[in-house]
């Protein structure tokens, strides 16, 4: 059951390890707006990943980047031939981008995808600040249909649509089903739940955990969910979080 999130974690980690490499055009600024890989698009503003090239008419420029608030800046040089722009950084590493339809596009062979730049900086359209986890949550408070809407890792946030995946939990009276989209194939797991009260430890307050155990693999470690003060449910897996909201039934 954990394969789904493990695969997503691997993808998110690969994205977080991207090296800066993109381009711009004379006396303009090019902003990285998305990463395209595996047929999926990842808006970088929502990931907490920012990058820009400022290119000046004399062939010099500045590369600036920020990953979740950690900034870097260095000089670069650039040349243009036809619709291609080649930028060389301070370490003499060069990358070439193609100008098309108002965008600057660069293929990253190691990533197996494409970095897309625009002259217009995109604002973050989704940013969620998690509330604190609750303690003394009764099992029936977890009853209902829960749909994953956000995945977070290393401070970067992705909607489930961004990563081309989905996850739904239907839970009632201590048992339920988890349906996860894995490589565009849905898989459903039957689970039973147990409530675990985690005591306060130093500066960490107490909180309640709903431990969901796969009926067909009872010896495996269950998936542990917490209820937040804002009514959102979260699954925390080694620092990567998947957030769920409860479906309103009419």
N, C-alpha and C positions, 0 to 999 in steps of 0.2 A: 504493500500500500504506500510505502514511502518513496517508491521509484519516481512517481510523478513530481514530487517536490524536489527530489534529488536532481532530476533532469533540469528543472527550472533553475535550481541553485547553480548548477554548472554553467548554464547560459548567462545568468546574471554575473557570475564571477568572471567569465570571459569578457563581458562588456566592461566591467569595472577595471580590468587590467589593460584596456586599450591604451596604446601610446598615442600621444598627440601627433597628428599628421593630416593637415588639410590645407586649403589654400584660398587666395583672394585675387583681386585685380587692382590695377593702378589706382592709387590714392583712394581706395575704398576699404571697407571692412567686411569680411566674410565671417558669418556666424554659423557654427555647427548647429543644425536644427534636428537632425535625426540620423540614426544608424539603421541601415537596411541589411538584414541577414536572414538566411533561411526562409525567405518569403515574408518576413515580418518586419514591421517598422517600429522603431523605438524612439519616441520624442525625447531628445536629450535634456531639454529644460526640465521635464518632469522627473528625470533620473538624477538631477543634481549635478549633471555633467555639462560644463560650459567650455567653449573653445572659440577662439577667433583669430583671424589673421588680418592685420592692418598692413596694407602694402602701399608704399610711397612711389612717386614717379621716378625717383632716382635708382630704383632697383633694390632698395632696402625695405625692411619691414619689421614687424614685431609679432611674435606668436605669444598668445596669452591663453591660459587654460586654468580651469578650476574643477576639482572633483570634490563635491560635498564640502565646499568652503575652503579647501586647501588649494592655494593659488600658485601658479608659476608663470614666469614671463621671460622671454629670451629674444635676442635679435635673430633675424633671418634675412636671406636675400631671395630674389625671385626674378624669373625671366618668363617671357610670353612668346609663344610661337603659334600663330593661328588661334585655334580655340583651346590650346593647351597652356597651362601655367605650371611651371616647375618651381617649387620652393625648397630652399636648402637651409637647414637649421644650423645652429652654432657647432654641432657635432659633425657637420658635413653630410648629414643624412638628407637625401632628396626625395621628394614625392611629387608626382605630377597629377594634376586634376584637369578635368574637361569642363568647359563652359557650355551649358545647354539649357535652354528654356528659362534663363534667368537664375540658374543654380550652378554651383560649382560642385562637381561630383568626383570623388576619388575612390578607386577600388583598393581595398586592403586584402591582399592575397592571404595573409596569415589568418585573418578573421574570416575570410570567405564571404565578405560583404562589402557594403559601400557606405561611405561617409558623405552626407549631403549638407552643403552650406548655402546660406542665403544672405543677401544684403540687409535683410530685416531680422532683428532679433526677436525670437518668439518668447512670449511670457509663459510662465508656468500656469497651465490650465487646471492642474490638480495638485493639491498639496494637503495631506492629512496629518494632523498632529494627534497622536494617540493619547487618550485619556489614561488615567491610572487604573490598574487592575483592582477589581472588587474582591472582598473577602465575604465569607458566609453567604455564598450564592446557592440557593436551593436548586436541585436537579431540574425541577420543572421550569425554571427560568430559561433553561437551554432548549426547551421544547419549541419546535417550529421548523420552518424551512430557512436555511441560511445559505446565502450566495456569496462567494468570494468576489470582492470588487477591487482589491489592491494587493500588490506584492511589494515588499520592501526588503532591500539588502544593502548594507554598507551605506545607509542614509539615502539611497536612491529608490524612488517609487515608480512603479509601473502599474497601469491598470491591467486587468486580466486580458482585455482586448489587445493591449500592447504586446503581450507575450503569446497571444494566440491560444490561450488556455482557459479552462473554466473549472470550477469546483463547487459542488453543492452538497449540503448536509441536511438531511431530513431526520429529525430526532424527536422521539416522544416516549414517555414512560420508561426511560432508561435504555432504550435501544433505538437503532435507526440505520440509515444507509448513507454512505459517502459515494458520490458520483464525481469522478475526475476525468477531464479530457487529457488523454495521453497520446501525443502524436496524432491528434485529430480523431482518435478513437476513444469512445467513452467506456470507462470501466466502473463497475459498482461493487462496493464492499459492504457487507453487513457487519454492523458493529454493536457492541454493548458498552454502556458507560458506567463509570464510577466517579464519585466525587472525592477529591483529595483536598484537604485543607493544609496549605503550606504556611507554617508559622513565620512570624517576623524574624529577620536575621540582621542585626545591626541596623543600618540605615534602610534596609529593604523591608517594606511593610508586608503584612500577611496578605495572602490572596487565595482564591479558590481555583482549582484546576478540575476540568472535566476531562477524564482520561478515557479515550475511545479505543476499544480493543477489537481487532479483527476477529470475528467469530471463527474463521477458518485458520487463523494463526494465533491462537491464544497465548502462546509463549513469547511472541514478539512484543517489544516495547510499544505501548499504545501511543496514539497521537494526543497531545495534551493541549487543551484549549482554555483560554481565560476570558472572562466577561469583563469588559471595561466599563468605566463609569458612564460613558456616553451611549451605552447599549450595543456597542460593536463587540463582536467576538473575534479573538485573535488566536492563531496558531503560531507559536514561536519555535522555530527549528534551528538551533545553533546560531542564533543571531539573525536569521532570515525570518521575516514575518509575513503571514498571509492573513488579511483582514476580511471579515464576513459581516454582512448586514442582514438583518432579519426581514424576510419577505412579509409584507403586509397582506394578510388574507382578507378578501372581501366576501 
